[in-house]
């Protein structure tokens, strides 16, 4: 569909979020003791950040991917708008924006 943005993802923002996550995970690992619990917490944190990045990337193209939005409502509105432009939407030339016979 040609209605999508050219570049819907802000890559500097994405890199900044990933950089913050890396710094937080490294700091957490440096401050923790050497037992299995920090590894489990880091695994869940990395999974959460990876899921967030995946959702940002997947939802940036709403008409393809795992989560899809139907383009039908947008196409219906655009078709109605085109019909209104070419047929004047049933209004006479004396009608104002508030309806038949209305004034500004």
Residue frames relative to the residue before (quaternion, step in Angstrom):
aa qw qx qy qz dx dy dz
X 1.0000 0.0000 0.0000 0.0000 0.00 0.00 0.00
X 0.3962 -0.7590 0.4776 0.1972 3.55 -0.86 0.97
X 0.5444 0.6400 -0.3967 0.3697 3.62 1.23 0.09
X 0.5162 0.6534 -0.4113 0.3706 3.59 1.26 -0.11
X 0.5781 -0.5733 0.4530 0.3631 3.55 -1.26 0.43
X 0.5909 -0.5828 0.4199 0.3672 3.54 -1.19 0.50
X 0.7908 -0.0049 0.0300 0.6113 3.60 0.91 -0.90
X 0.1000 -0.8585 0.5005 0.0491 3.61 0.17 1.22
X 0.6712 0.4825 -0.2944 0.4795 3.61 1.23 -0.29
X 0.2815 -0.7249 0.6030 0.1780 3.53 -0.97 0.88
X 0.2618 -0.8145 0.4987 0.1390 3.56 -0.08 1.29
X 0.6180 0.5218 -0.3811 0.4479 3.67 0.93 -0.59
X 0.6410 0.5050 -0.3270 0.4766 3.60 1.02 -0.75
X 0.6466 0.5183 -0.3149 0.4627 3.58 0.95 -0.83
X 0.6641 0.4873 -0.3018 0.4800 3.60 0.94 -0.84
X 0.6336 0.5283 -0.3338 0.4560 3.59 1.02 -0.72
X 0.6556 0.5015 -0.3109 0.4712 3.60 0.93 -0.85
X 0.6580 0.4900 -0.3106 0.4802 3.59 0.95 -0.82
X 0.6437 0.5215 -0.3225 0.4579 3.60 0.99 -0.77
X 0.6349 0.5157 -0.3242 0.4753 3.60 0.99 -0.81
X 0.6550 0.5108 -0.3178 0.4572 3.58 0.94 -0.86
X 0.6435 0.5154 -0.3237 0.4642 3.59 0.96 -0.81
X 0.6635 0.4963 -0.3076 0.4678 3.59 0.90 -0.89
X 0.6603 0.5024 -0.3132 0.4621 3.60 0.93 -0.83
X 0.6769 0.4843 -0.3053 0.4627 3.59 0.91 -0.85
X 0.6418 0.5057 -0.3284 0.4739 3.60 1.00 -0.76
X 0.6608 0.4979 -0.3117 0.4672 3.60 0.94 -0.81
X 0.6345 0.5205 -0.3311 0.4658 3.58 1.01 -0.76
X 0.6710 0.4942 -0.3008 0.4638 3.57 0.95 -0.85
X 0.6521 0.5174 -0.3253 0.4487 3.61 0.98 -0.73
X 0.7277 0.4378 -0.2420 0.4693 3.59 1.05 -0.70
X 0.6483 0.5368 -0.3258 0.4306 3.63 1.20 -0.18
X 0.5323 -0.6045 0.4864 0.3388 3.53 -1.32 0.38
X 0.5529 -0.6240 0.4474 0.3237 3.54 -1.28 0.34
X 0.4107 0.6487 -0.5496 0.3293 3.56 0.03 1.34
X 0.7054 -0.5132 0.2758 0.4037 3.62 -1.17 0.28
X 0.5710 0.6410 -0.3875 0.3361 3.62 1.04 -0.60
X 0.6571 0.4878 -0.3467 0.4583 3.68 0.85 -0.71
X 0.6284 0.5318 -0.3456 0.4503 3.59 1.04 -0.66
X 0.6379 0.5100 -0.3222 0.4787 3.58 1.02 -0.76
X 0.6598 0.4986 -0.3075 0.4706 3.59 0.95 -0.86
X 0.6528 0.4991 -0.3155 0.4746 3.60 0.98 -0.78
X 0.6237 0.5369 -0.3377 0.4568 3.58 1.04 -0.73
X 0.6874 0.4635 -0.2849 0.4811 3.60 0.87 -0.91
X 0.6393 0.5197 -0.3272 0.4627 3.60 1.03 -0.71
X 0.6585 0.4949 -0.3055 0.4776 3.57 0.97 -0.86
X 0.6279 0.5270 -0.3276 0.4697 3.57 1.06 -0.74
X 0.6548 0.5107 -0.3096 0.4632 3.60 0.98 -0.82
X 0.6695 0.4812 -0.3029 0.4780 3.60 0.93 -0.86
X 0.6507 0.5101 -0.3212 0.4618 3.60 0.96 -0.83
X 0.6411 0.5119 -0.3243 0.4709 3.59 1.02 -0.76
X 0.6466 0.5185 -0.3161 0.4617 3.59 0.99 -0.81
X 0.6599 0.4900 -0.3100 0.4779 3.59 0.93 -0.85
X 0.6365 0.5244 -0.3301 0.4593 3.58 0.99 -0.81
X 0.6663 0.4978 -0.3094 0.4609 3.59 0.93 -0.85
X 0.6206 0.5295 -0.3440 0.4650 3.60 1.01 -0.75
X 0.7001 0.4634 -0.2749 0.4685 3.57 0.87 -0.93
X 0.6815 0.4910 -0.2983 0.4533 3.59 0.97 -0.82
X 0.7176 0.4427 -0.2616 0.4697 3.59 0.94 -0.81
X 0.5298 0.6217 -0.4210 0.3946 3.60 1.24 -0.07
X 0.7279 0.2442 -0.2048 0.6072 3.59 1.26 -0.25
X 0.1829 -0.8691 0.4487 0.0993 3.59 0.24 1.28
X 0.6994 0.4744 -0.2851 0.4521 3.63 1.14 -0.34
X 0.7417 0.2390 -0.2043 0.5925 3.61 1.27 0.26
X 0.6117 0.5595 -0.4121 0.3780 3.55 -1.25 0.31
X 0.7598 -0.3784 0.2748 0.4516 3.54 -1.32 -0.21
X 0.7558 0.2370 -0.1358 0.5951 3.59 0.98 -0.88
X 0.0230 -0.8299 0.5560 -0.0410 3.58 -0.44 1.22
X 0.2424 -0.7179 0.6319 0.1630 3.52 -1.19 0.67
X 0.4631 -0.6752 0.4966 0.2882 3.55 -0.99 0.77
X 0.3535 -0.7453 0.5208 0.2199 3.61 -0.84 0.89
X 0.4274 0.7446 -0.4417 0.2603 3.61 1.24 -0.15
X 0.6786 0.4753 -0.3365 0.4476 3.71 0.75 -0.79
X 0.6531 0.5043 -0.3209 0.4649 3.59 0.97 -0.79
X 0.6534 0.5011 -0.3152 0.4718 3.58 0.98 -0.80
X 0.6239 0.5353 -0.3397 0.4570 3.60 1.05 -0.71
X 0.6571 0.4965 -0.3101 0.4749 3.60 0.94 -0.85
X 0.6672 0.4935 -0.3100 0.4638 3.59 0.92 -0.83
X 0.6390 0.5073 -0.3304 0.4745 3.59 1.02 -0.73
X 0.6363 0.5092 -0.3299 0.4764 3.61 1.02 -0.75
X 0.6495 0.5179 -0.3187 0.4564 3.58 0.98 -0.81
X 0.6427 0.5044 -0.3196 0.4800 3.57 1.01 -0.79
X 0.6458 0.5122 -0.3253 0.4635 3.59 0.97 -0.80
X 0.6524 0.5096 -0.3164 0.4632 3.60 1.00 -0.77
X 0.6375 0.5280 -0.3387 0.4473 3.58 0.97 -0.74
X 0.7615 0.3997 -0.2102 0.4649 3.56 0.87 -0.94
X 0.7797 0.3071 -0.1925 0.5107 3.65 1.11 -0.43
X 0.4592 -0.7126 0.4165 0.3284 3.60 1.30 0.15
X 0.4737 -0.7310 0.3995 0.2858 3.62 1.24 0.49
X 0.6712 -0.5238 0.3068 0.4255 3.62 1.03 0.63
X 0.5475 0.6045 -0.4104 0.4080 3.61 1.20 0.22
X 0.4090 -0.6834 0.5377 0.2766 3.55 -1.12 0.59
X 0.6614 -0.5277 0.3450 0.4062 3.60 -1.18 0.37
X 0.6691 0.4969 -0.3175 0.4524 3.64 1.13 -0.42
X 0.5286 0.6339 -0.4180 0.3796 3.61 1.22 -0.16
X 0.3311 -0.7352 0.5626 0.1826 3.51 -1.06 0.82
X 0.7227 -0.4351 0.2965 0.4478 3.60 -1.24 -0.09
X 0.6708 0.4981 -0.3137 0.4511 3.63 1.18 -0.37
X 0.7299 -0.4038 0.2385 0.4974 3.61 1.19 0.26
X 0.7575 -0.3683 0.2588 0.4729 3.58 -1.28 -0.13
X 0.8481 0.1139 -0.1206 0.5032 3.54 -0.81 1.05
X 0.5092 0.6792 -0.4087 0.3352 3.60 1.25 -0.03
X 0.3190 -0.7259 0.5759 0.1989 3.53 -1.21 0.51
X 0.6343 -0.5017 0.4038 0.4277 3.55 -1.29 0.25
